[in-house]
Amino acid sequence: MATIGTFKKTGNEYTGEIFTLSLQAKGVRLVPDLRASGENAPSHRVLVGRAEIGAAWTKKSNDSGREYLGLKLDDPSFAAPIYANLFDDEDGEGYSLIWSRPNTRRGD
C-alpha cells in the first residue's frame, strides 16, 4: 500500500493532489456526478483543470461499514489505469488516496 494523494473535503467536493513517479497533479477535484444514473454509475468525476482523468464510486467496507471512495484514474499517457481508494484520515482532518497493487493469480 502507498499513499499517492492527499485531499480535503469542502461540501460534496474533494480537492487535493496526486503524486506518483509518473503523475504529478495538483488541483485535483472529485466532483459529484449529478447526471449519474443506474446502480453502477460513478458517484464522482475526477478532474484536473478541465480534463476528466477518472471516476469514483462510493463504497462501504465489509468489516466496519466505513464509507470511502473507490477511484479509477486513466489518461492516454498512462500505461494502464490506476485504481486507488480515498479514506478519511484518523485525525479527521483530511483524506488519503491509497494505492495497492491488485492481487493477480498467475498460471505458473
C-alpha positions in Angstrom: 0.0 0.0 0.0 1.2 3.5 -0.8 -0.3 6.9 -0.2 -0.4 8.6 -3.6 -2.5 11.6 -2.8 -4.0 13.9 -0.1 -7.3 15.6 -0.1 -9.6 18.0 1.8 -13.4 18.0 1.7 -15.5 21.1 1.1 -19.2 20.4 0.8 -19.6 17.5 -1.5 -16.3 18.1 -3.3 -12.8 16.8 -2.5 -9.7 18.8 -3.6 -6.1 17.8 -3.4 -3.1 16.4 -5.2 -1.9 13.1 -6.6 1.8 12.2 -6.9 3.4 9.1 -8.3 6.7 8.6 -10.2 4.9 9.4 -13.5 2.0 11.6 -12.3 2.2 14.9 -10.5 -1.2 16.6 -10.4 -2.1 19.5 -8.2 -5.6 21.0 -8.0 -7.3 17.6 -8.5 -11.0 17.7 -7.8 -13.5 14.9 -7.1 -16.8 16.4 -8.0 -20.2 14.7 -7.5 -21.6 13.4 -10.8 -25.1 14.8 -10.9 -26.0 13.1 -14.1 -25.2 9.6 -12.8 -27.9 7.1 -13.3 -28.0 3.3 -12.6 -26.5 1.4 -9.7 -23.1 1.0 -11.3 -22.7 4.7 -12.3 -19.9 6.6 -10.6 -20.8 9.0 -7.8 -17.9 11.4 -8.6 -15.8 12.5 -11.6 -12.1 13.2 -11.1 -10.9 16.4 -12.8 -7.6 18.2 -13.2 -8.4 21.6 -14.6 -11.0 20.9 -17.4 -9.7 17.4 -18.1 -11.5 14.4 -16.7 -9.0 11.8 -15.6 -11.2 9.3 -13.8 -14.3 8.4 -11.8 -15.1 7.4 -8.3 -17.7 5.2 -6.7 -19.0 5.4 -3.1 -18.3 2.1 -1.3 -18.6 0.6 2.2 -16.0 -1.5 3.9 -17.2 -5.0 4.8 -15.6 -5.1 8.3 -16.5 -1.7 9.8 -19.2 -0.3 7.4 -17.0 2.7 6.9 -17.6 4.7 3.7 -14.9 5.5 1.2 -14.4 6.3 -2.5 -13.0 3.8 -4.9 -11.2 5.6 -7.8 -10.3 4.6 -11.3 -7.8 7.0 -12.8 -7.0 6.8 -16.5 -5.4 9.0 -19.1 -3.9 8.4 -22.6 -0.4 9.0 -21.0 -0.9 6.1 -18.5 0.3 2.6 -19.4 -2.7 1.2 -17.6 -5.5 2.6 -15.3 -4.6 3.3 -11.7 -7.1 2.0 -9.0 -7.0 3.6 -5.5 -9.2 4.2 -2.5 -9.8 7.5 -0.8 -10.2 7.1 3.0 -10.7 9.7 5.7 -7.6 10.2 7.9 -7.8 9.0 11.6 -7.3 12.6 12.8 -10.4 13.6 10.9 -8.6 16.5 9.1 -8.2 15.2 5.6 -8.3 12.2 3.3 -5.6 9.9 1.9 -5.6 8.3 -1.5 -4.2 4.8 -1.1 -2.9 2.6 -3.9 -2.1 -1.1 -3.7 -1.2 -3.5 -6.4 -4.1 -5.7 -7.3 -3.8 -9.4 -6.4 -3.5 -11.4 -9.6 -3.0 -15.1 -9.9 -0.5 -16.2 -12.3 -0.8 -19.5 -14.1 2.7 -20.6 -13.5 
